[in-house]
Amino acid sequence: MAALAPTAAPGTGRTPARRRGPVDPRLWSRSRPARLRLAGLVAVGSLTALVVVAQAWFLSRAVTRLVAAPAGGWDAALDVLPPVVVVLAVRAVLAALTPLLAAGAATRVKADLRSELLAARVRQGDAGADGGRLADLVTEGLDGLDGYFGRYLPALVLAVVVPLVVGVAVLSADPLSALILALTLPLIPVFMVLVGWHTRDEVARRQRVQSRLAHHFADLVDGLPTLQVFGRARAQVEGLRRTETAHASETMTVLRTTFLSALVLELLATLSVAVVAVTVGLRLVGGHLDLGTALFVLLLAPEAFLPLRQVGTHFHESADGAAAAETAFARIAEAPALPSPTALPSPTAQAVPSSEEAFDPRLQVDALTLDGVAVDGRLAPLSLRVGPGELVALAGPSGSGKSTALAVLLGLQRPDRGRVLVRQGGRTVQPLRDPERWRRAIAWVPQAPTLLAGTVADQLRLAVPTASDASIHSALAGAGVDDLHPDSPVLPGGEGLSTGQRRRVAVARALLQVEAAGAQLVIMDEPTAGLDPAREQAVLARVRALGAAALVVSHRPALLAAADRVVRTDR
């Protein structure tokens, strides 16, 4: 029903440029297993339609034989009983199989969308969407697809297949009843279109309010210490209460529409079945229709309307999921694309071979030009070379493109012009053509490293899962983390550790990648910030001793003085 009710992307205020079909193809194009499950749903729906007709046929025959049999003559009716039992059992099995297929498809599609959303957020960097709205979308928002796949989509498949099969069966038995069904069945989809047009704005408003509530709450939690210092914490309670009240109001509006539309759909379907029943009854009494045909038609008429009624009932459950998916696709489309073979020029360099041959730690960046926030709107071309055992510093004022340059080197952003080259097996190759493998050859220390819940040793084993205790102790010592034991607990986000300790743990992780995993290039963003001069010199000496090429972003005079070369981004 996404086609009947396209929704604005929550948080963006935009409405999709064009309406999509009831089954959004973007939900299936990313996952082959999900497409197989959709095909399975269609097959199960087709079998269900045939079983419905068979069930009505055998039941009508059983009742007819029972009525026509003389007193006590049950044998004729009992002859039809085994097929009836078999048909009912098959229908029960198909009914149980449908939600299993739908749930499997929902799980796979949600996992794929969440992975793509997080990857898009990584590619966007600081320009990405705020964390509160993204967290709400990735968790509760996409969970709305359970209703879309689990209930709405199976009902939609049955709503397409069952009325067609039932209509053909009724046409072969009673053309007049088939004509009535043909005239009344389309009324329900028409009504559903009208409901969809009315519902789309309500669902979009509710999604925006819910997203705003999540964003507001996340901002309050992040800024609570500052608000308390300035005595503004209590003043924010009223704003949060207004947002919560608006969310409750929009939710009740959607529920009111859901219940009213369900009532009208049930009434319309009931009246349509009643028209068929009245005409069949009058002709049966008048002798123009036999009992078997009348029962066959009366048993099939409700079955023709049942899937359509279920679609109307489950449509509102799917609306939240469809709106969340629309927002997810919009965010994914807005994220910059990763470098591709066609996007990077290669006048002399070859593509990275498929073998796992190690990179020679010689990095060459030729006239790399990036979009940035320099005064003239574009950064100056950047050229640098880093060889084995060398330490090259990247310096420049804030906004001159240092972080952007690192994003390019990590394969997270593509340059406008220029190339990133390394040596591999005596050949010059462009590593950004295989960014995943290239990142495995890099030890990366961000300016604000993220630590997960666990121990200090767990943080290092994120990079090298098979690292021994001895190698972990060595890496921690090399990074100057002598005040933390490998088994010291780390709370989510690194809570409990100082900023300097978090940064040194990240440096130790990079050292471990070089020592134990063979990383050939170390890229660090302000790795020695917050360190005393002695520890700073010890860390730099350890990095040099590893023999890997090292590129370091820093403003610290001691580090710039210790570097073999300093490349400035503001020239």
C-alpha positions as CSV (number, residue, x, y, z in Angstrom):
1,M,0.0,0.0,0.0
2,A,3.0,2.3,-0.1
3,A,1.8,3.3,-3.5
4,L,-1.5,4.4,-2.1
5,A,0.0,6.4,0.7
6,P,3.5,7.8,-0.1
7,T,4.8,9.5,2.9
8,A,7.2,12.3,3.5
9,A,10.5,11.4,4.8
10,P,10.5,12.0,8.5
11,G,12.8,14.7,9.5
12,T,13.2,15.9,5.9
13,G,9.8,17.2,5.1
14,R,10.1,15.9,1.6
15,T,7.6,13.7,-0.2
16,P,8.8,11.1,-2.7
17,A,8.8,12.4,-6.2
18,R,6.8,9.6,-7.5
19,R,4.4,7.0,-6.1
20,R,5.6,3.4,-5.9
21,G,3.7,0.2,-6.2
22,P,2.2,-1.7,-3.2
23,V,5.5,-3.8,-3.2
24,D,8.4,-1.3,-3.2
25,P,11.0,-2.9,-5.4
26,R,13.8,-1.2,-3.5
27,L,13.0,-3.4,-0.5
28,W,13.8,-6.5,-2.6
29,S,16.5,-5.4,-5.0
30,R,19.1,-5.5,-2.2
31,S,18.6,-9.0,-1.0
32,R,18.3,-12.2,-3.1
33,P,17.1,-14.3,-0.2
34,A,14.3,-11.8,0.4
35,R,13.3,-12.0,-3.3
36,L,13.2,-15.8,-3.0
37,R,10.9,-15.5,0.0
38,L,8.7,-13.1,-1.9
39,A,8.4,-15.7,-4.7
40,G,7.6,-18.3,-2.0
41,L,4.8,-16.0,-0.7
42,V,3.3,-15.8,-4.2
43,A,3.5,-19.6,-4.6
44,V,1.9,-20.2,-1.2
45,G,-0.8,-17.6,-2.0
46,S,-1.6,-19.4,-5.3
47,L,-1.8,-22.7,-3.6
48,T,-4.0,-21.2,-0.9
49,A,-6.4,-19.9,-3.5
50,L,-6.7,-23.4,-5.1
51,V,-7.2,-24.9,-1.7
52,V,-10.0,-22.5,-0.9
53,V,-11.9,-23.5,-4.0
54,A,-11.3,-27.2,-3.3
55,Q,-12.5,-26.7,0.3
56,A,-15.8,-25.1,-0.9
57,W,-16.3,-27.8,-3.5
58,F,-15.9,-30.7,-1.1
59,L,-18.0,-29.1,1.7
60,S,-20.8,-28.3,-0.7
61,R,-20.8,-31.8,-2.1
62,A,-20.8,-33.3,1.4
63,V,-23.7,-31.2,2.6
64,T,-25.6,-31.9,-0.6
65,R,-25.2,-35.7,-0.3
66,L,-26.2,-35.5,3.4
67,V,-29.4,-33.7,2.6
68,A,-30.2,-35.9,-0.3
69,A,-29.5,-39.2,1.5
70,P,-32.4,-41.0,3.1
71,A,-32.7,-41.1,6.9
72,G,-29.7,-42.7,8.4
73,G,-27.8,-42.8,5.1
74,W,-24.6,-41.2,6.1
75,D,-22.3,-43.3,3.9
76,A,-22.5,-41.0,0.9
77,A,-21.6,-38.0,2.9
78,L,-18.8,-39.8,4.7
79,D,-17.2,-40.6,1.4
80,V,-16.4,-36.9,1.0
81,L,-15.1,-36.4,4.5
82,P,-11.5,-37.6,3.9
83,P,-10.9,-35.0,1.1
84,V,-12.4,-32.3,3.3
85,V,-10.0,-33.2,6.1
86,V,-7.0,-33.3,3.8
87,V,-7.9,-29.9,2.3
88,L,-8.4,-28.3,5.7
89,A,-5.0,-29.7,6.8
90,V,-3.2,-28.4,3.7
91,R,-4.8,-24.9,4.3
92,A,-3.6,-24.9,7.9
93,V,-0.1,-25.8,6.8
94,L,-0.1,-23.0,4.2
95,A,-1.4,-20.6,6.7
96,A,1.5,-21.5,9.1
97,L,4.1,-21.3,6.3
98,T,3.1,-17.8,5.2
99,P,4.2,-15.8,8.4
100,L,7.4,-17.8,8.5
101,L,8.4,-16.7,4.9
102,A,7.3,-13.2,5.7
103,A,9.2,-12.9,8.9
104,G,12.4,-14.3,7.2
105,A,12.0,-11.6,4.5
106,A,11.5,-8.9,7.1
107,T,14.5,-9.9,9.1
108,R,16.8,-10.0,6.0
109,V,15.6,-6.7,4.6
110,K,15.8,-4.9,7.9
111,A,19.4,-6.1,8.4
112,D,20.4,-5.0,4.9
113,L,18.8,-1.6,5.4
114,R,20.5,-1.1,8.8
115,S,23.9,-2.0,7.3
116,E,23.4,0.4,4.5
117,L,22.2,3.2,6.8
118,L,25.2,2.8,9.0
119,A,27.6,2.6,6.0
120,A,25.9,5.8,4.6
121,R,26.4,7.5,8.0
122,V,30.1,6.6,8.0
123,R,30.5,8.0,4.4
124,Q,28.8,11.2,5.4
125,G,31.1,11.8,8.4
126,D,30.2,15.0,10.3
127,A,27.9,16.1,7.5
128,G,25.5,13.2,8.3
129,A,22.2,13.2,10.0
130,D,22.0,13.7,13.8
131,G,22.4,10.7,16.0
132,G,18.9,10.9,17.6
133,R,16.9,10.7,14.5
134,L,19.2,8.1,13.0
135,A,19.0,5.9,16.1
136,D,15.2,6.1,16.1
137,L,15.1,5.2,12.4
138,V,17.5,2.3,12.7
139,T,15.7,0.8,15.7
140,E,12.0,1.5,16.1
141,G,11.5,3.0,12.7
142,L,12.7,0.0,10.7
143,D,11.0,-2.4,13.1
144,G,7.8,-1.1,11.5
145,L,8.7,-3.3,8.5
146,D,7.6,-6.3,10.7
147,G,4.0,-5.3,10.1
148,Y,4.6,-4.6,6.4
149,F,6.2,-8.0,5.7
150,G,4.5,-10.1,8.4
151,R,0.9,-9.2,7.9
152,Y,0.3,-6.6,5.1
153,L,2.4,-8.3,2.4
154,P,0.9,-11.8,2.8
155,A,-2.6,-10.3,2.8
156,L,-1.7,-8.3,-0.3
157,V,-0.5,-11.5,-2.1
158,L,-3.8,-13.3,-1.2
159,A,-5.8,-10.2,-2.2
160,V,-4.4,-10.4,-5.7
161,V,-4.6,-14.2,-6.2
162,V,-7.6,-15.4,-4.2
163,P,-10.3,-13.1,-5.7
164,L,-9.1,-14.0,-9.3
165,V,-9.2,-17.8,-8.6
166,V,-12.5,-17.6,-6.7
167,G,-14.0,-15.4,-9.4
168,V,-13.2,-17.9,-12.1
169,A,-14.6,-20.8,-10.0
170,V,-17.8,-18.8,-9.3
171,L,-18.1,-17.9,-13.0
172,S,-18.0,-21.5,-13.9
173,A,-20.8,-22.3,-11.4
174,D,-23.1,-19.3,-11.4
175,P,-22.4,-16.4,-13.9
176,L,-24.8,-14.0,-12.1
177,S,-23.0,-14.3,-8.8
178,A,-19.7,-13.8,-10.6
179,L,-21.1,-10.6,-12.1
180,I,-22.1,-9.4,-8.6
181,L,-18.6,-10.1,-7.3
182,A,-17.0,-8.4,-10.3
183,L,-19.1,-5.3,-9.5
184,T,-18.6,-5.2,-5.7
185,L,-15.0,-6.4,-5.3
186,P,-13.4,-3.3,-6.9
187,L,-15.2,-1.0,-4.4
188,I,-12.8,-2.1,-1.7
189,P,-9.6,-1.2,-3.5
190,V,-11.1,2.1,-4.5
191,F,-12.0,2.8,-0.9
192,M,-8.5,1.7,0.2
193,V,-7.0,4.3,-2.3
194,L,-9.1,7.0,-0.6
195,V,-8.0,5.9,2.8
196,G,-4.4,5.8,1.7
197,W,-4.6,9.4,0.5
198,H,-6.1,10.5,3.8
199,T,-3.6,8.4,5.9
200,R,-0.3,9.3,4.2
201,D,-0.2,12.9,5.7
202,E,-1.2,11.6,9.1
203,V,1.5,8.9,9.1
204,A,4.1,11.4,7.8
205,R,3.2,13.9,10.6
206,R,3.4,11.2,13.2
207,Q,6.8,10.0,11.9
208,R,8.2,13.6,12.0
209,V,6.9,14.2,15.5
210,Q,8.4,10.8,16.7
211,S,11.7,11.7,15.1
212,R,11.7,15.1,16.7
213,L,10.9,13.6,20.1
214,A,13.8,11.2,19.8
215,H,16.2,13.9,18.6
216,H,15.0,16.3,21.4
217,F,15.5,13.6,24.0
218,A,19.0,12.7,22.7
219,D,20.1,16.3,22.7
220,L,18.9,16.8,26.2
221,V,20.8,13.8,27.5
222,D,24.0,14.9,25.7
223,G,23.7,18.5,26.9
224,L,22.3,17.8,30.4
225,P,25.6,18.7,32.3
226,T,25.8,22.0,30.5
227,L,22.2,22.8,31.1
228,Q,22.6,22.0,34.8
229,V,25.6,24.3,35.1
230,F,23.6,27.2,33.7
231,G,20.4,26.4,35.5
232,R,18.4,25.6,32.4
233,A,17.7,21.9,32.9
234,R,14.2,22.4,34.3
235,A,13.3,24.9,31.5
236,Q,13.7,22.1,29.0
237,V,11.1,19.9,30.6
238,E,8.2,21.9,29.2
239,G,9.5,21.6,25.7
240,L,9.9,17.9,26.0
241,R,6.4,17.6,27.4
242,R,5.0,19.6,24.4
243,T,6.8,17.3,22.0
244,E,5.5,14.2,23.8
245,T,1.9,15.6,23.8
246,A,2.1,16.2,20.1
247,H,3.4,12.7,19.5
248,A,0.5,11.2,21.5
249,S,-2.0,13.4,19.6
250,E,-0.7,12.3,16.2
251,T,-0.8,8.7,17.3
252,M,-4.4,8.9,18.4
253,T,-5.3,10.5,15.1
254,V,-3.8,7.6,13.1
255,L,-5.6,5.1,15.4
256,R,-8.9,6.9,14.9
257,T,-8.5,6.7,11.1
258,T,-7.5,3.0,11.4
259,F,-10.6,2.0,13.3
260,L,-13.0,4.0,11.2
261,S,-11.6,2.8,7.9
262,A,-11.7,-0.8,9.2
263,L,-15.4,-0.4,10.2
264,V,-16.3,0.9,6.8
265,L,-14.4,-1.9,5.0
266,E,-16.1,-4.5,7.1
267,L,-19.5,-3.0,6.4
268,L,-18.8,-2.8,2.6
269,A,-17.6,-6.4,2.4
270,T,-20.6,-7.7,4.5
271,L,-23.1,-5.9,2.4
272,S,-21.5,-7.3,-0.8
273,V,-21.6,-10.8,0.5
274,A,-25.2,-10.2,1.6
275,V,-26.2,-9.2,-2.0
276,V,-24.7,-12.5,-3.3
277,A,-26.5,-14.5,-0.6
278,V,-29.9,-12.9,-1.2
279,T,-29.8,-13.5,-5.0
280,V,-28.6,-17.1,-4.5
281,G,-31.3,-17.7,-1.9
282,L,-34.1,-16.3,-4.1
283,R,-33.0,-18.4,-7.1
284,L,-32.6,-21.5,-4.9
285,V,-36.2,-21.1,-3.5
286,G,-37.5,-20.5,-7.0
287,G,-35.9,-23.6,-8.3
288,H,-33.5,-21.8,-10.7
289,L,-30.4,-23.0,-8.8
290,D,-29.5,-26.4,-7.2
291,L,-28.4,-26.8,-3.6
292,G,-24.8,-27.8,-4.4
293,T,-24.1,-24.8,-6.6
294,A,-25.8,-22.5,-4.1
295,L,-23.6,-23.8,-1.3
296,F,-20.5,-23.6,-3.4
297,V,-21.1,-20.0,-4.3
298,L,-22.1,-19.0,-0.7
299,L,-18.9,-20.6,0.7
300,L,-16.7,-18.9,-1.9
301,A,-18.2,-15.4,-1.7
302,P,-16.8,-14.5,1.8
303,E,-13.4,-16.0,0.8
304,A,-13.2,-13.6,-2.1
305,F,-13.6,-10.6,0.2
306,L,-11.6,-11.9,3.2
307,P,-8.1,-11.1,1.8
308,L,-9.2,-7.6,0.7
309,R,-10.6,-6.9,4.2
310,Q,-7.3,-8.1,5.7
311,V,-5.3,-5.8,3.5
312,G,-7.4,-2.9,4.7
313,T,-6.9,-3.9,8.3
314,H,-3.2,-4.4,8.0
315,F,-2.5,-1.4,5.8
316,H,-2.2,0.9,8.8
317,E,0.3,-1.5,10.4
318,S,2.4,-1.3,7.3
319,A,2.3,2.5,7.0
320,D,4.9,3.2,9.6
321,G,7.3,0.7,8.1
322,A,6.8,2.1,4.6
323,A,7.4,5.6,5.8
324,A,10.6,4.5,7.6
325,A,11.8,2.6,4.6
326,E,11.3,5.7,2.4
327,T,13.3,7.8,4.9
328,A,16.1,5.1,4.9
329,F,16.3,5.1,1.1
330,A,16.5,8.9,1.1
331,R,19.3,8.9,3.6
332,I,21.2,6.2,1.7
333,A,20.8,8.1,-1.6
334,E,22.1,11.4,0.0
335,A,25.3,9.8,1.2
336,P,28.4,10.2,-1.0
337,A,29.3,7.1,-3.0
338,L,32.4,5.2,-2.3
339,P,35.1,5.3,-4.9
340,S,34.5,3.0,-7.9
341,P,36.6,1.8,-10.7
342,T,34.9,4.1,-13.2
343,A,35.2,7.1,-10.8
344,L,38.9,7.1,-10.3
345,P,41.3,8.1,-13.2
346,S,44.0,5.6,-14.1
347,P,46.2,6.8,-16.8
348,T,49.2,4.6,-15.6
349,A,48.1,2.7,-12.5
350,Q,46.6,-0.7,-12.5
351,A,43.8,-2.0,-10.5
352,V,44.5,-3.9,-7.2
353,P,45.0,-7.6,-8.0
354,S,42.6,-10.0,-6.5
355,S,45.4,-11.8,-4.7
356,E,46.1,-10.9,-1.0
357,E,49.7,-9.8,-1.9
358,A,50.9,-7.3,0.7
359,F,51.1,-3.6,-0.1
360,D,54.6,-2.1,-0.1
361,P,54.3,0.7,2.5
362,R,55.0,3.5,0.1
363,L,52.1,5.9,-0.2
364,Q,52.0,8.5,-3.0
365,V,49.3,11.1,-3.3
366,D,49.5,13.0,-6.6
367,A,47.8,16.4,-6.8
368,L,44.8,15.3,-4.8
369,T,42.0,17.9,-5.1
370,L,39.1,17.9,-2.7
371,D,36.0,19.9,-2.0
372,G,36.3,21.8,1.2
373,V,35.6,25.0,3.2
374,A,38.6,27.0,2.3
375,V,38.2,30.7,1.6
376,D,37.8,30.3,-2.1
377,G,35.5,27.3,-1.7
378,R,38.0,24.7,-2.9
379,L,41.1,23.3,-1.3
380,A,44.5,23.7,-2.8
381,P,45.8,20.5,-4.5
382,L,47.5,18.2,-2.0
383,S,50.6,16.2,-2.9
384,L,52.6,14.0,-0.5
385,R,54.7,10.9,-0.3
386,V,55.3,8.6,2.6
387,G,57.8,5.8,2.6
388,P,58.6,2.9,4.9
389,G,59.8,4.0,8.3
390,E,59.0,7.7,7.5
391,L,56.8,9.9,9.6
392,V,55.1,12.6,7.6
393,A,53.0,15.3,9.4
394,L,49.9,16.9,7.8
395,A,49.3,20.3,9.2
396,G,47.0,23.3,8.6
397,P,44.4,25.4,10.3
398,S,40.9,24.1,11.1
399,G,38.8,23.8,8.0
400,S,41.7,23.5,5.6
401,G,40.9,19.9,4.7
402,K,43.1,17.6,6.9
403,S,40.1,15.4,8.0
404,T,38.8,15.3,4.4
405,A,42.2,14.2,3.2
406,L,42.2,11.4,5.7
407,A,38.7,10.4,4.6
408,V,39.9,10.1,1.1
409,L,42.9,8.0,2.1
410,L,40.7,5.7,4.1
411,G,38.4,5.2,1.1
412,L,35.4,7.0,2.7
413,Q,35.3,9.9,0.3
414,R,36.3,10.3,-3.4
415,P,38.5,13.1,-4.6
416,D,37.5,15.5,-7.4
417,R,40.9,14.9,-9.1
418,G,44.1,13.2,-8.4
419,R,45.2,9.7,-7.4
420,V,46.2,7.7,-4.4
421,L,49.0,5.3,-5.3
422,V,50.9,2.5,-3.5
423,R,53.5,0.0,-4.6
424,Q,52.5,-3.7,-4.7
425,G,54.7,-6.5,-6.0
426,G,56.8,-4.0,-8.0
427,R,53.7,-2.4,-9.5
428,T,52.0,0.9,-8.9
429,V,48.4,0.3,-8.0
430,Q,45.4,2.4,-6.9
431,P,44.3,1.0,-3.6
432,L,41.0,2.9,-3.5
433,R,39.6,0.6,-6.2
434,D,39.4,-2.1,-3.5
435,P,38.7,0.0,-0.4
436,E,37.8,-2.9,1.9
437,R,41.2,-4.6,1.4
438,W,43.0,-1.3,1.5
439,R,41.6,-0.5,4.9
440,R,42.8,-3.9,6.2
441,A,46.3,-2.6,5.3
442,I,45.9,0.6,7.4
443,A,46.1,1.1,11.1
444,W,43.8,4.1,11.8
445,V,43.7,6.3,14.9
446,P,40.8,8.8,14.9
447,Q,40.9,12.0,16.8
448,A,38.0,10.9,19.0
449,P,38.2,7.1,19.1
450,T,35.1,5.1,19.9
451,L,35.5,2.3,22.5
452,L,32.9,-0.5,23.2
453,A,31.9,-2.1,26.4
454,G,34.4,-4.8,27.5
455,T,38.0,-4.7,28.7
456,V,41.0,-2.8,27.5
457,A,42.2,-6.0,25.8
458,D,38.9,-6.3,24.0
459,Q,39.4,-2.9,22.4
460,L,42.7,-4.1,20.9
461,R,41.3,-7.4,19.8
462,L,38.7,-5.6,17.7
463,A,41.5,-5.0,15.2
464,V,43.4,-8.3,15.8
465,P,41.0,-11.0,17.3
466,T,43.8,-13.6,17.6
467,A,46.3,-11.3,19.4
468,S,48.1,-12.9,22.2
469,D,48.3,-11.5,25.7
470,A,52.0,-10.8,25.2
471,S,51.4,-8.7,22.0
472,I,48.7,-6.8,23.8
473,H,51.0,-5.9,26.7
474,S,53.6,-4.9,24.2
475,A,51.2,-2.6,22.3
476,L,49.9,-1.0,25.5
477,A,53.4,-0.3,26.7
478,G,54.4,1.2,23.3
479,A,51.4,3.6,23.5
480,G,52.3,4.6,27.0
481,V,49.2,3.0,28.5
482,D,51.0,2.0,31.7
483,D,48.2,3.1,34.0
484,L,45.6,0.5,32.6
485,H,45.7,-3.2,32.9
486,P,44.5,-5.2,29.9
487,D,41.6,-6.6,32.0
488,S,40.5,-3.2,33.2
489,P,36.8,-2.7,32.4
490,V,35.7,-0.2,29.7
491,L,32.1,1.1,29.8
492,P,30.1,1.8,26.5
493,G,31.6,4.8,24.7
494,G,34.8,4.6,26.8
495,E,33.1,6.0,29.9
496,G,35.4,5.7,32.9
497,L,38.5,6.5,30.8
498,S,39.9,9.9,30.3
499,T,40.2,11.4,26.8
500,G,43.9,10.8,26.9
501,Q,43.5,7.2,27.9
502,R,41.0,6.5,25.1
503,R,43.4,8.0,22.6
504,R,46.3,6.0,23.9
505,V,44.2,2.8,23.8
506,A,43.5,3.6,20.1
507,V,47.2,4.2,19.5
508,A,47.9,0.8,21.1
509,R,45.4,-0.8,18.8
510,A,47.1,0.7,15.8
511,L,50.5,-0.5,17.0
512,L,49.1,-4.0,17.5
513,Q,47.7,-3.9,13.9
514,V,51.2,-3.2,12.6
515,E,53.0,-5.7,14.8
516,A,50.5,-8.6,14.7
517,A,48.4,-8.1,11.6
518,G,51.0,-6.6,9.2
519,A,49.4,-3.2,8.6
520,Q,51.7,-1.3,6.2
521,L,50.4,2.3,6.8
522,V,49.6,4.1,10.0
523,I,47.3,7.1,9.8
524,M,46.7,9.0,13.0
525,D,44.7,12.1,13.8
526,E,46.1,14.1,16.7
527,P,47.5,10.9,18.4
528,T,49.6,12.6,21.0
529,A,47.1,15.3,22.1
530,G,46.9,15.4,25.9
531,L,50.2,13.5,26.3
532,D,53.2,14.9,28.2
533,P,56.4,15.4,26.2
534,A,58.1,12.3,27.4
535,R,55.2,10.0,26.5
536,E,54.8,11.8,23.2
537,Q,58.4,11.1,22.2
538,A,58.1,7.5,23.3
539,V,55.0,7.0,21.2
540,L,56.7,8.5,18.1
541,A,59.8,6.4,18.6
542,R,57.7,3.3,18.8
543,V,55.8,4.2,15.6
544,R,59.1,4.8,13.8
545,A,60.6,1.5,15.1
546,L,57.8,-0.5,13.6
547,G,59.0,0.4,10.1
548,A,55.6,1.2,8.7
549,A,54.8,4.4,6.8
550,A,53.2,6.9,9.1
551,L,51.0,9.9,8.3
552,V,50.0,12.0,11.2
553,V,47.7,15.0,11.5
554,S,48.8,17.3,14.3
555,H,49.2,20.9,15.5
556,R,51.7,20.0,18.2
557,P,55.1,21.7,17.6
558,A,57.0,18.7,19.1
559,L,55.5,16.3,16.7
560,L,55.9,18.6,13.7
561,A,59.6,19.0,14.7
562,A,60.0,15.2,14.9
563,A,58.4,14.5,11.5
564,D,60.6,13.8,8.5
565,R,58.4,16.1,6.4
566,V,55.5,18.5,7.1
567,V,52.8,18.9,4.4
568,R,50.5,21.8,4.9
569,T,47.0,21.8,3.6
570,D,46.6,25.6,3.5
571,R,49.0,26.2,0.6
